[in-house]
Amino acid sequence: MNKTTSLEEEYRELVKKIYRLLDDDEFQRAVKIASYNAQIKVHEVLLKNPSIKELAREVEEIKKKVIRNLEQYVEDVLASFKRVGIRAYYAETPSEAREYIGSIVGKEKKIVLSKSMVAEEIQLRRYLEDLGNQVWETDLGELLVQLSGTKPMHSIAPAIHLSKKSAIRVLRNKLGLVVDEDDSVEKVVALVREKLRKVFLKADVGVSGANSIAVDTGAIFIVENEGNARLVTGLPEKHIVVTGVEKIVPTTIDALKVALVQSAYAGPFPPSYINIITGPSSTADIEHKRVYGAHGPRELHVVLINNGRIEASKHSILHNQLRCIRCGRCQFECPVFRHTANYWGGPVYGGPMGINWTAITNSIESATILSLLCLGCRRCDATCPVRIPLTDIIWYLKKKYMNTIGVT
């Protein structure tokens, strides 16, 4: 069986799955409600904060600057990490990243994760579980995804496919929470909080992603609303950051701008928390001598992952996707995504940005056939805060596929 035939079979299976999803009233209703609410929220945020659009233009230029010389920025940030006591590792492939993280974690440990699509990209949770570790997703949406055995359905809101009643059923059946389908969301969140607090206190290792990383200081920015990332990054003995090299920006101010724009276009703005982490915990309260390992983690590790990103930075078309700040705005705007969620777009990332990230992190060939379902309406282009020409990239992938099957 040649590669084209294999891709076509995968495509046929995807289409069958989409037909099943279209008949799933609960799925369709849940995604529709989440998409509508997100669109309204972002619209309100931008109306109240018109300066955000100007900030987005700045972020666009910052990202373009980095992409043009990405390899040098990787070298520079690795040097910055070393200066501030961060143990950094550059991984070419997902397997390299997993093995390195596995060597830090070991076996039979309790691990807490805050939401990270890059961790999902490298299948980190499953790898750590296979080593014999107990791994907990602590973002409520990701926890629901973990317990239900599915995959994240959106880059910011991973459980948009679950209605309130479905979410309660999952938590009752898989987590043992004493809840009824008619209970309030407030009660459900309170019970999850109580359950996870005990998990946080016993965790040996915390794993997080990053929204942006500053070269000048080595500062790591993490945007959140739940507060779980603060506990994941502050309570365990070891904290591991796993992120893609495209998150690097020149300065700490640049990193803050990325965090603000990302949260505004994601919807919840201002975010409840913007965490800035620069090295492991430390104190200098005795004779002003700095000692590492105070109340927070004794060790901070950063794993920078390439997985096709540096190669994409040199590609005439794909380099544009590296500007992505993972706000998920294009996904909620896409008519196809609003019926399929992350089942369309690739194994990890979904929707318009998902197709393009699949081309970068998986292969161009695997993304080409997925591009055929794009309507070409350009709604994603119109809403992207950093003006990624998403449709042009998808059109490039469509042409690649047509050339593969002999149509010019």
DAWOLIN-V968390 format. One record per residue. N is the residue number from 1. RES is the residue in one letter. PSI is psi in whole degrees, -180 to 180 (* if undefined). D_CENTER is the distance of its C-alpha to the mean C-alpha in whole Angstrom. Layout:
N|RES|PSI|D_CENTER / N|RES|PSI|D_CENTER
//
This chain:
1|M|125|34 / 2|N|170|32 / 3|K|-39|29 / 4|T|-44|29 / 5|T|-42|31 / 6|S|-43|28 / 7|L|-39|26 / 8|E|-37|28 / 9|E|-41|28 / 10|E|-39|24 / 11|Y|-44|25 / 12|R|-40|27 / 13|E|-38|26 / 14|L|-45|23 / 15|V|-41|25 / 16|K|-43|27 / 17|K|-40|24 / 18|I|-40|23 / 19|Y|-38|27 / 20|R|-40|27 / 21|L|-38|24 / 22|L|-26|26 / 23|D|-4|29 / 24|D|95|26 / 25|D|-39|27 / 26|E|-43|25 / 27|F|-49|22 / 28|Q|-43|23 / 29|R|-43|24 / 30|A|-46|21 / 31|V|-38|19 / 32|K|-45|21 / 33|I|-46|22 / 34|A|-42|18 / 35|S|-45|18 / 36|Y|-47|21 / 37|N|-39|20 / 38|A|-44|17 / 39|Q|-45|19 / 40|I|-44|22 / 41|K|-46|20 / 42|V|-41|19 / 43|H|-45|22 / 44|E|-42|24 / 45|V|-45|22 / 46|L|-32|23 / 47|L|-41|26 / 48|K|-22|26 / 49|N|70|25 / 50|P|-22|26 / 51|S|-17|25 / 52|I|-38|21 / 53|K|-37|22 / 54|E|-40|24 / 55|L|-36|21 / 56|A|-37|19 / 57|R|-39|22 / 58|E|-44|22 / 59|V|-39|18 / 60|E|-47|19 / 61|E|-37|22 / 62|I|-47|20 / 63|K|-40|17 / 64|K|-42|20 / 65|K|-44|22 / 66|V|-43|20 / 67|I|-34|19 / 68|R|-22|23 / 69|N|48|23 / 70|L|-41|20 / 71|E|-40|22 / 72|Q|-39|24 / 73|Y|-34|21 / 74|V|-47|20 / 75|E|-43|23 / 76|D|-42|24 / 77|V|-31|21 / 78|L|-38|22 / 79|A|-38|25 / 80|S|-41|24 / 81|F|-44|22 / 82|K|-39|25 / 83|R|-32|27 / 84|V|15|25 / 85|G|17|25 / 86|I|133|22 / 87|R|111|22 / 88|A|150|20 / 89|Y|134|19 / 90|Y|123|19 / 91|A|125|18 / 92|E|-38|18 / 93|T|162|17 / 94|P|-39|15 / 95|S|-39|18 / 96|E|-43|19 / 97|A|-46|16 / 98|R|-47|17 / 99|E|-39|20 / 100|Y|-46|20 / 101|I|-40|18 / 102|G|-36|20 / 103|S|-29|23 / 104|I|-42|22 / 105|V|-47|21 / 106|G|-151|24 / 107|K|159|25 / 108|E|43|26 / 109|K|161|24 / 110|K|123|22 / 111|I|135|18 / 112|V|138|16 / 113|L|138|12 / 114|S|161|10 / 115|K|129|7 / 116|S|116|4 / 117|M|-25|3 / 118|V|-38|6 / 119|A|-38|8 / 120|E|-40|8 / 121|E|-40|9 / 122|I|8|11 / 123|Q|45|12 / 124|L|-45|13 / 125|R|-45|14 / 126|R|-38|16 / 127|Y|-46|18 / 128|L|-36|18 / 129|E|-39|20 / 130|D|-24|22 / 131|L|-5|23 / 132|G|16|25 / 133|N|156|22 / 134|Q|117|21 / 135|V|130|18 / 136|W|125|17 / 137|E|136|13 / 138|T|-17|14 / 139|D|134|12 / 140|L|-43|14 / 141|G|-44|12 / 142|E|-35|11 / 143|L|-42|14 / 144|L|-39|16 / 145|V|-45|14 / 146|Q|-47|15 / 147|L|-33|18 / 148|S|-7|19 / 149|G|26|18 / 150|T|-157|16 / 151|K|161|12 / 152|P|135|9 / 153|M|-3|11 / 154|H|151|9 / 155|S|-26|5 / 156|I|-39|7 / 157|A|83|10 / 158|P|-19|9 / 159|A|31|13 / 160|I|-18|15 / 161|H|-7|17 / 162|L|127|19 / 163|S|171|22 / 164|K|-45|23 / 165|K|-39|26 / 166|S|-43|23 / 167|A|-42|21 / 168|I|-40|24 / 169|R|-42|26 / 170|V|-47|23 / 171|L|-35|23 / 172|R|-44|27 / 173|N|-34|27 / 174|K|-29|24 / 175|L|-10|24 / 176|G|18|28 / 177|L|142|27 / 178|V|88|31 / 179|V|151|29 / 180|D|159|31 / 181|E|-22|29 / 182|D|-1|31 / 183|D|154|30 / 184|S|155|28 / 185|V|-36|24 / 186|E|-42|26 / 187|K|-42|27 / 188|V|-47|25 / 189|V|-39|22 / 190|A|-39|25 / 191|L|-39|26 / 192|V|-41|22 / 193|R|-47|22 / 194|E|-42|25 / 195|K|-47|24 / 196|L|-26|21 / 197|R|-41|23 / 198|K|-35|25 / 199|V|-45|23 / 200|F|-45|21 / 201|L|-23|25 / 202|K|1|25 / 203|A|139|22 / 204|D|-33|23 / 205|V|139|19 / 206|G|136|16 / 207|V|130|13 / 208|S|169|10 / 209|G|-158|7 / 210|A|142|9 / 211|N|-32|9 / 212|S|157|12 / 213|I|132|15 / 214|A|130|18 / 215|V|-41|21 / 216|D|-33|24 / 217|T|-13|23 / 218|G|15|20 / 219|A|138|19 / 220|I|125|15 / 221|F|131|13 / 222|I|120|11 / 223|V|136|11 / 224|E|169|12 / 225|N|-29|15 / 226|E|-29|16 / 227|G|-5|17 / 228|N|-33|15 / 229|A|-35|13 / 230|R|-38|17 / 231|L|-40|18 / 232|V|-40|16 / 233|T|-9|16 / 234|G|-25|20 / 235|L|-45|22 / 236|P|164|22 / 237|E|-33|24 / 238|K|140|21 / 239|H|129|18 / 240|I|126|15 / 241|V|128|12 / 242|V|122|10 / 243|T|163|9 / 244|G|154|10 / 245|V|-18|13 / 246|E|-8|12 / 247|K|-6|11 / 248|I|137|15 / 249|V|162|17 / 250|P|-46|21 / 251|T|167|22 / 252|T|-38|21 / 253|I|-41|22 / 254|D|-42|19 / 255|A|-38|16 / 256|L|-40|17 / 257|K|-43|18 / 258|V|-45|14 / 259|A|-42|13 / 260|L|-44|16 / 261|V|-42|15 / 262|Q|-45|12 / 263|S|-36|13 / 264|A|-43|16 / 265|Y|-13|14 / 266|A|-27|12 / 267|G|-62|15 / 268|P|101|16 / 269|F|137|18 / 270|P|154|19 / 271|P|153|16 / 272|S|-37|18 / 273|Y|139|17 / 274|I|108|16 / 275|N|132|16 / 276|I|117|18 / 277|I|125|18 / 278|T|80|21 / 279|G|168|22 / 280|P|167|23 / 281|S|150|25 / 282|S|164|29 / 283|T|150|32 / 284|A|32|35 / 285|D|-6|37 / 286|I|111|40 / 287|E|24|42 / 288|H|34|39 / 289|K|123|38 / 290|R|125|34 / 291|V|133|33 / 292|Y|144|30 / 293|G|60|28 / 294|A|-117|30 / 295|H|-23|28 / 296|G|-163|24 / 297|P|143|23 / 298|R|-26|26 / 299|E|139|23 / 300|L|120|20 / 301|H|140|18 / 302|V|126|16 / 303|V|109|15 / 304|L|125|14 / 305|I|133|13 / 306|N|-73|15 / 307|N|52|15 / 308|G|-9|16 / 309|R|-44|15 / 310|I|-39|18 / 311|E|-41|20 / 312|A|-32|18 / 313|S|-20|19 / 314|K|1|23 / 315|H|140|23 / 316|S|-27|25 / 317|I|-49|22 / 318|L|-22|19 / 319|H|-28|19 / 320|N|-33|18 / 321|Q|-23|14 / 322|L|-10|13 / 323|R|-15|14 / 324|C|131|11 / 325|I|11|9 / 326|R|38|6 / 327|C|-22|9 / 328|G|10|9 / 329|R|-42|13 / 330|C|-31|14 / 331|Q|-48|13 / 332|F|-24|15 / 333|E|-20|18 / 334|C|125|18 / 335|P|-35|21 / 336|V|-45|20 / 337|F|-36|17 / 338|R|-10|19 / 339|H|-19|21 / 340|T|-20|19 / 341|A|-145|15 / 342|N|9|13 / 343|Y|-18|16 / 344|W|128|16 / 345|G|-23|14 / 346|G|179|14 / 347|P|-23|13 / 348|V|-61|9 / 349|Y|140|9 / 350|G|170|11 / 351|G|-160|14 / 352|P|-49|15 / 353|M|-29|12 / 354|G|-42|11 / 355|I|-46|15 / 356|N|-37|14 / 357|W|-32|11 / 358|T|-40|13 / 359|A|-33|16 / 360|I|-49|15 / 361|T|-15|13 / 362|N|-80|16 / 363|S|153|19 / 364|I|-39|20 / 365|E|-43|23 / 366|S|-24|20 / 367|A|-26|19 / 368|T|-45|22 / 369|I|-29|23 / 370|L|-30|20 / 371|S|-19|21 / 372|L|-23|24 / 373|L|-7|23 / 374|C|134|22 / 375|L|-16|25 / 376|G|25|25 / 377|C|-18|25 / 378|R|17|23 / 379|R|-35|22 / 380|C|-42|18 / 381|D|-43|20 / 382|A|-23|22 / 383|T|-10|19 / 384|C|124|16 / 385|P|-27|17 / 386|V|18|17 / 387|R|46|19 / 388|I|130|17 / 389|P|70|20 / 390|L|-44|18 / 391|T|-36|21 / 392|D|-39|23 / 393|I|-43|20 / 394|I|-38|21 / 395|W|-39|24 / 396|Y|-43|25 / 397|L|-37|23 / 398|K|-45|25 / 399|K|-37|28 / 400|K|-43|27 / 401|Y|-44|27 / 402|M|-37|31 / 403|N|-35|32 / 404|T|-37|31 / 405|I|8|33 / 406|G|16|36 / 407|V|125|36 / 408|T|*|36
//
